[in-house]
Amino acid sequence: MASFEITGGNKLHGEILPQGAKNEALQILCATLLTPNKVTINNIPDIRDVNKLIALLGKMGVTVEKIKPGTYTFQADHIDLEYMKSDDFVENGGSLRGSIMIIGPLLARFKKAYMPQPGGDKIGRRRLDTHFIGLQKLGANLDYDEKAYLYKLDASNLKGAYMLLDEASVTGTANIVMAAVLAKGKTTIFNAACEPYLLQLCNMLNRMGAKISGVGSNLLIIEGVNSLSGTEHTMLPDMIEVGSFIGMAAMTQSELTIKNVNYEALGLIPEVFKRLGIQIIKRGDDLFIPEQESYSVETFMDGSIMTIADAPWPGFTPDLISITLVTAIQAKGSVLIHQKMFESRLFFVDKLIDMGGQIILCDPHRATVIGLNRQHPLRGIRMTSPDIRAGVALLIAALSAEGTSIIDNIDQIDRGYQNIDGRLRAIGADIKRL
């Protein structure tokens, strides 16, 4: 496996452009299965997870054509349902968690679907109940083949239904919406996820001929239609990359401009980093992060310690909890980081403690960071990336540290960040891929 060798202490300078949104891409690519007509997608990130899904769609029979970097066309007019019973499908589909979102479109168009037990980051329990319960309410029958590790669903007559989701699952909502757009009658989804990715997906489906109202809210009403047509769609910039670059600039005392961020879709992200004392200046649709010698964590109005916690949108995204934690290491003041959704996501902090960070892991969900206020630099060590977001948090720590760090298992980082080493070298980072 590849590794990064990073010599820390360099200040970064210049402009960096966020890639297309990874979490949006996984939904949008699956939605191309809903029509036999051609769909053109722009700003697709060139990352491992997305490329694996594109390859899987190709093996399923989708005609995939790369028009230029970041732009592809997809035409799902000859889907091979038999392939989805094969060992190759189980292996390739099972290695990618985002592939779970093929089942909604397949049920809608072909009345049957197959799905291997999906993989993805090992960050705790990531149950699939919301997906399957919602699809069952639309009329799907579910069977799990334990020997083949394969979910089998069939639905000869999908019908609209009312449902109150037990959790505002982003991928679960996406799957149910994609099944409901071709179901007969009206579907009402309450407690739907309302992340910008869902707004993008619903707007794309409406352009294809779907009838979805309440887009952008947690109450979606879908009137089923008989068929969908092709369209063209452009991905949002990746909000997780934007947040990662804000934290990176602060930790390395760098002046950085993050280009074309689509500010309205960032939600609380800028505000949360401002609570850590980081200056963020909006210039049109760019964010300018000035060089800061120090940054001080705010307290709440009653003087109590600042708490940063994740929550469903419009709350703070859990994918940036790891980044805020590492950024707080060199802040002045203390902060409690509360990761509510995944019980294993904070288990990378032992590496940060080895580097010199003052962090108390209270339990699997909470860590207290006592800021060093740059009185002591972190020190370079050898470490392993456990998941995508923790991997980038470790990368930020290494860029700010004295000496050389080695990060192993960077395939995890490549799953979510496009050519991250090349883009960082372009703004002054000393990083090599081994």
C-alpha angles and dihedrals in degrees: 000000000000125000138197121234109202128185105200134208099066118128114229122223137180138035131322128188120215117234123238114288112277096202092049093047094058091056097042094049091052090050090063086075090069095076137040088217127093119274122194118206124192132196095026109171116239096229134133099253094048093045090051091053091049089051091048091052089051091053089050089059103267112142104232123192126180108217097180137328107312096006124096138162122220127195118182098188098124109040115178105217091179091063088064090066092056130104089238090060092048090051098044098037092043093057093063125059094200090065088078086082094068092077097070094054093042092051091048095051106026103023092234138066141181127205131177120219099280126234128204134129118354095228100130137287113347104179125198098207094110091057096049099039090052093048091047090054087056089055105270122144116218130207128170120208103208094191094052095035086229131139113214122198131178132179118174091179117024111196130189117255143174115254137174106204115227089221133013092248113179096207092037092054091046092051093049093046092051091051094044097053090073097034121107116261132355127332121195118195116190121187088026117167109257103192116145087256090065091047089053092048094048093047090051092049091049089053087053090055104272121138107225122155129184090046111178093023133090092249113073124181116194126189108200119237131196099241145352130227133214126277145168122252136183122207123234118244111269108266091198090059090049091054091044091054092048090054092043092053092050096047094048095042089240136156107228138168116207108203131220098354098164090233096201091063095053095080112182096349098102092042094053093051089048087057086062088057098257117147113230119182120193113218109180103300093338130090119221116202110193123210109270125195089201141356127204127214114236122231127219117266092265091053096254122142117281114256123200113195135170124238140165114283129317081036123080114296116249090221090073098048091093090051095050090048094055092042090055091059093083097034124109107249136019133285135187112225112204116191102188103172106053124037098202101045096095096052092099092072092092087075091052090049089052088053090055103268117147102229131150113203100211096183137323091293106038137054130175116215118201104201118235093208087215091291089124124025120222115253126231118253140161114265143158128240108236097187141352100273097037087049092058091044088056089047090055090049091050093050089055097042131097113250131004128323129191119207114195128197092037089162082090091059091045088057090070111016123064116226089330095170093050093048092048093049088055090062097043109278119144099224130143131188110226 
